Amino acid sequence: MEKIKLLDNWKFCKGVVSSLKIMEMSGKAPEVVTLPHDAMIYEKRTKETKNGSQTGFYPGGIYTYFKDIDVPEEWENRAAILEFEGIYETAMVYVNGALAATNLYGYSGFFVDLKPYLNYGQMNQIKVIADNSAEENSRWYSGSGIYRDVNLYLGGSTYIPPEGVKITTISADEKMARLELAVQIENISEDSRADEAQVDIYYEGAVICSCKKEITDEECGLKQFTWNVEIEHPHLWDTEHPNLYQIEVTLLKNGEILDKQKEHFGIRTIYVDGKHGFCLNGKSLNLRGTCLHHDNGIIGAATIYDAERRKIRIIKEAGFNSIRSSHHPISKAMLDICDEMGIIVMDELFDMWTVHKNSHDFALHFLDEWEKVTTRMVNKDYNHPCVAIYSIGNEISELGTTRGVEISRMLCKKLHELDDTRFTTCGVNGLNAAGARLFEIMRDVAPLIKRKDEGNSGDNQGQSMGSNALNGIMEFMSGEAGDAFAAHPKLSEAIAGVSDATDIVGLNYMTGRHVLEAQLHPNKAVVGTETFPADIFRLWTLVEDYSHIIGDFTWTGYDYLGEAGCGIFYYDGTKNFGSVYPDRLAYIGDITITGVRRPISYYREVVYGLRHEPYIAVERVDRNGQTPSKTPWMFKDNISSWTWTGYEGTSASVDVYSDAEEVELFLNDESLGRKKAGKENQYMAEFTVPYQAGTLMAIDYVNGMERGRYSLETAKKSTTLDVKMDKKVLTANGQDLCYLNITLCDESGKTNQQEIKQITVSVDGAGKLQGLGSSNPSNEEDYFDRCCNTFDGDAMACVRAGHESGIITVTISANGCEDVVRKIEVR
């Protein structure tokens, strides 16, 4: 089918609008928007919203979108299907005033057959009501509205529907790959059935396999045909060489083309068990993973391709090779990018089944909708080589019950019926799953729990909501107590059913159970589906030492909107998970929402064995002597900076990360001594250094010889703005983005992370400012304003191309700094 993106010139209104004409008669006009569009990011944040910190204090709402499409007479003999890749939360789709489709799961794409509703030879109207007004429904920032792409598919009288071509790798090695092709056929008219199919497979633009197949009346009547194809010396897909093929299937009748369908795919095999671990193309691969929410920071939940690609690029550069979609089916755009960039994907179905985590979440609809949602996810994922694992759920409350086990088996059975080439797991949280056994387990574990100081609880309006309630308990479940809890026999009893049902045992925050699982399920692999960031050394040591432990998905590699305050370091007695306004970000990502890698990211890279030079991290000297709040999700409140003007003589806690045997630290060329590093010391050497301006340098040594060095220099007052663009040329499609990272620097170009300045950005010409902000987890700034304050010396602007060729002029200014002008070509 011909695919046409319907992203431009949508008319948007707040509230339910029955008719644009009636609206215009009342003197009001809709806003013209380009999709993908997140309506929530433009709402005014308020501490009065029931969503509280779960969405970063963004309220929900209900919104109406209109789109006019010209439908010519010749469409009467063609198939016409509309695809919505994502509308949050619930959707009602009208065509020419008639309700054509509804959707209840905001993370699941769906198709609408337009044929019964179209008026040919005239303009037709699509109306969409996106309803996210039922607070609370999400444990994180969800976004609102039509936040993913909308596509129109046009086919002949006989056509291959969207997602109607499935390619399965039966076997593959360096010499030969055997593929099975399954093609679905739909007929508008019985008189125009296809009698032949042409298949062409391309690699790097060249045809490498071509064949034809006669389609019998029986196959056409069954609406599906299959056949096998062999490819000699295939280019296999893996994380380092993400080779992709393209397939084109053409339906013909008497030599005349009826329809075409194109897909990309990769050739690869996956095998997982307790003895060999995770094997990609027959080779063992440890999953260096991160959980990943769907928002794109300063532009909200809008699933714009360039934003998704930038995020995955930064994640891969930081050393990750896999992601877990948390906690819902991932976008098609992200799957395409992971295919292209070589990232393994664990795609997840649900965050809840039949027991609510929030008052208005999907639990009410689960029994009616689970099969539809599951089928949609598999159809979306099937041809993507990046997808290796399906997760049936995250921290499901009823896992330890008889009904929970039944649902586990039901979901896994359905997934394997739809796709027997991939493996299933579930993110099991012991506190959820223990159920009625929890009291007995906690009674035994209680003596090991180290209580935190009560302090000032702050504003606790959201303490009982969604993630806050569970997370508030989990902060006590680390260390010795957490290990005892994870290995408790009663917990083993509680999660036995789901562990038996899934192919891979998935454990959330239960590192103390990873080794035990080899005894309980000797033929099964184990994966840390969600883990504390600071636990990476211990976790990765287990991954390296035990073949059945296939990897770790940290919470989390990239910061996100919502679950606000989970990782904020409070120094005023406020406790985490207290729903404190104006907190907006979780602030527990290895990487900030502006794409800056925090020290833990470099530490993780050392632990993974990917970085072989030292790195210096300094705990905030301006907080010396103060005691912060702390949860297991938090590492250290440190940055890589030696600029602490006004704190001369104050003790600075300095960490040097290195896989070398030892490191030596120098301040202004004076040695402060050598210390052991390497694996025996968890790849970290700790120093206490009285702060004085100058140069702080670390040198690491192997066999007594210098191996590498890293230095920090004190910056003077910031007088310049360093602006780096990730693109210089954009396409005039309304979709291309350019990100501009803005950093405060002194006259010599040294970054000053201590100063705070207001940045003002103006955009003129062939584009617009899509978003502006910093990684500050708690402020009242709006991401759609022209001004923001820096945080740790930086801010970021996102510019979106328009639909006309020309030049975008971006002017960035700050008090005491010379204006910076950047030109972006749009063509």
HUZI-V580852 format. One record per backbone hydrogen bond with DSSP energy under -0.5 kcal/mol. NH is the residue of the N-H (numbers start at 1). CO is the residue of the C=O. If there is no record, write none. Layout:
# HUZI-V580852
NH_CO + NH_CO
This chain:
# HUZI-V580852
2_154 + 4_2 + 4_152 + 6_150 + 7_5 + 10_33 + 11_66 + 12_10 + 12_31 + 13_64 + 15_62 + 17_15 + 18_16 + 23_19 + 24_20 + 25_21 + 26_22 + 26_23 + 27_24 + 28_23 + 31_12 + 33_10 + 33_31 + 35_7 + 37_146 + 39_37 + 39_144 + 42_39 + 43_40 + 45_43 + 46_57 + 49_46 + 52_49 + 54_51 + 55_52 + 56_53 + 57_52 + 59_57 + 61_132 + 63_130 + 64_13 + 65_128 + 66_11 + 67_126 + 69_124 + 71_69 + 71_122 + 72_70 + 75_72 + 76_73 + 77_74 + 78_75 + 79_155 + 79_156 + 81_153 + 82_112 + 83_151 + 84_110 + 85_83 + 85_149 + 88_145 + 90_131 + 91_103 + 92_129 + 93_101 + 94_92 + 94_127 + 95_98 + 96_125 + 98_95 + 100_93 + 100_98 + 101_93 + 103_91 + 106_104 + 108_105 + 109_107 + 110_84 + 112_82 + 114_80 + 114_112 + 115_80 + 117_114 + 118_114 + 118_115 + 120_118 + 121_71 + 122_71 + 122_119 + 124_69 + 126_67 + 127_94 + 128_65 + 129_92 + 130_63 + 130_128 + 131_90 + 131_129 + 132_61 + 132_130 + 135_133 + 141_561 + 145_88 + 147_145 + 148_86 + 151_83 + 152_4 + 153_81 + 154_2 + 155_79 + 159_186 + 161_159 + 164_161 + 166_182 + 168_166 + 168_180 + 170_168 + 170_178 + 171_178 + 173_176 + 177_231 + 178_171 + 179_177 + 179_229 + 180_168 + 181_227 + 182_166 + 183_225 + 184_164 + 185_223 + 186_159 + 188_157 + 189_157 + 192_189 + 193_190 + 195_252 + 196_252 + 197_213 + 198_250 + 199_211 + 200_248 + 201_209 + 202_246 + 203_206 + 204_244 + 206_203 + 208_201 + 209_201 + 211_199 + 213_197 + 215_195 + 216_214 + 220_216 + 221_217 + 222_218 + 223_219 + 224_219 + 225_183 + 227_181 + 229_179 + 231_177 + 233_175 + 234_231 + 236_234 + 237_267 + 238_241 + 243_236 + 243_241 + 245_265 + 246_202 + 247_263 + 248_200 + 249_261 + 250_198 + 250_248 + 251_259 + 252_196 + 253_256 + 256_253 + 258_251 + 259_251 + 261_249 + 263_247 + 265_245 + 268_266 + 271_279 + 273_277 + 274_523 + 277_273 + 279_271 + 279_277 + 280_278 + 280_283 + 281_269 + 281_279 + 283_280 + 285_278 + 287_550 + 288_286 + 289_287 + 289_552 + 290_322 + 291_554 + 292_324 + 296_300 + 299_296 + 300_297 + 302_299 + 303_147 + 304_302 + 307_304 + 308_304 + 309_305 + 310_306 + 311_307 + 312_308 + 313_309 + 314_310 + 315_311 + 316_312 + 317_313 + 318_314 + 319_316 + 320_315 + 321_288 + 322_288 + 323_344 + 324_290 + 325_323 + 325_346 + 326_292 + 327_325 + 329_349 + 335_331 + 336_332 + 337_333 + 338_334 + 339_335 + 340_336 + 341_337 + 342_338 + 343_338 + 344_321 + 345_386 + 346_323 + 347_345 + 347_389 + 348_328 + 349_391 + 356_354 + 360_136 + 361_358 + 364_361 + 365_362 + 366_362 + 366_363 + 369_365 + 370_366 + 373_369 + 374_370 + 375_371 + 376_372 + 377_373 + 378_374 + 379_375 + 380_376 + 381_377 + 382_378 + 384_381 + 385_383 + 387_384 + 388_345 + 388_386 + 389_345 + 390_423 + 391_347 + 392_390 + 392_425 + 394_350 + 395_427 + 399_396 + 401_398 + 404_398 + 405_401 + 406_402 + 407_403 + 408_404 + 409_405 + 410_406 + 411_407 + 412_408 + 413_409 + 414_410 + 415_411 + 416_412 + 417_413 + 418_414 + 419_415 + 422_419 + 423_388 + 425_390 + 427_393 + 428_426 + 428_506 + 429_427 + 430_428 + 430_508 + 433_429 + 434_430 + 435_432 + 437_434 + 438_435 + 441_437 + 442_438 + 443_439 + 444_440 + 445_441 + 446_442 + 448_445 + 449_445 + 449_446 + 451_449 + 456_573 + 457_455 + 460_458 + 462_578 + 463_460 + 465_462 + 466_357 + 468_465 + 469_465 + 470_466 + 471_467 + 472_468 + 473_469 + 473_470 + 474_470 + 475_471 + 476_473 + 477_474 + 481_478 + 482_478 + 483_479 + 484_480 + 485_481 + 486_482 + 487_483 + 488_485 + 491_488 + 492_488 + 493_489 + 494_490 + 495_491 + 496_492 + 496_493 + 499_495 + 500_496 + 501_497 + 502_498 + 503_424 + 504_424 + 505_525 + 506_504 + 507_527 + 508_428 + 509_507 + 509_530 + 513_510 + 514_511 + 517_513 + 518_515 + 519_516 + 520_516 + 521_517 + 524_521 + 525_503 + 526_548 + 527_505 + 528_551 + 529_507 + 529_527 + 530_507 + 531_553 + 533_555 + 534_632 + 535_532 + 536_533 + 539_535 + 540_536 + 541_537 + 542_538 + 543_539 + 544_540 + 545_541 + 546_542 + 549_546 + 550_526 + 550_548 + 551_526 + 552_287 + 553_528 + 554_289 + 554_552 + 555_531 + 556_554 + 557_291 + 557_554 + 558_291 + 559_591 + 562_584 + 563_54 + 564_53 + 565_585 + 566_563 + 567_586 + 570_568 + 578_575 + 581_579 + 583_580 + 584_777 + 585_777 + 586_560 + 590_556 + 591_557 + 592_596 + 595_592 + 598_590 + 601_598 + 602_598 + 603_599 + 604_600 + 605_601 + 606_602 + 607_603 + 608_604 + 609_606 + 610_605 + 611_605 + 615_657 + 617_655 + 618_639 + 619_653 + 620_637 + 623_620 + 624_621 + 626_623 + 628_626 + 629_570 + 634_631 + 638_636 + 639_618 + 641_639 + 644_642 + 647_644 + 649_691 + 650_647 + 652_689 + 654_652 + 654_687 + 655_617 + 656_685 + 657_615 + 657_655 + 658_683 + 661_701 + 662_701 + 663_675 + 664_699 + 665_673 + 666_697 + 667_670 + 668_695 + 670_667 + 671_669 + 672_665 + 675_663 + 677_661 + 678_658 + 681_678 + 682_679 + 683_678 + 684_681 + 685_656 + 687_654 + 689_652 + 689_687 + 691_650 + 696_712 + 697_666 + 697_695 + 698_710 + 699_664 + 700_708 + 701_662 + 702_705 + 705_702 + 707_700 + 708_700 + 710_698 + 712_696 + 714_694 + 719_745 + 720_745 + 722_720 + 722_743 + 723_721 + 724_722 + 724_741 + 726_739 + 730_825 + 733_731 + 734_802 + 736_731 + 738_799 + 740_797 + 741_724 + 741_739 + 742_740 + 742_795 + 743_722 + 744_793 + 745_720 + 746_750 + 749_746 + 752_744 + 753_751 + 759_757 + 759_788 + 760_813 + 761_786 + 762_811 + 764_809 + 766_807 + 767_765 + 768_800 + 770_768 + 770_798 + 771_798 + 772_783 + 773_796 + 779_582 + 785_782 + 788_759 + 790_757 + 791_794 + 793_755 + 794_791 + 795_742 + 796_773 + 797_740 + 798_771 + 799_738 + 800_768 + 801_736 + 802_766 + 806_826 + 808_824 + 809_764 + 809_807 + 810_808 + 810_822 + 811_762 + 811_809 + 812_810 + 812_820 + 813_760 + 814_817 + 815_758 + 817_814 + 818_719 + 820_812 + 822_810 + 824_808 + 825_728 + 826_806 + 827_730
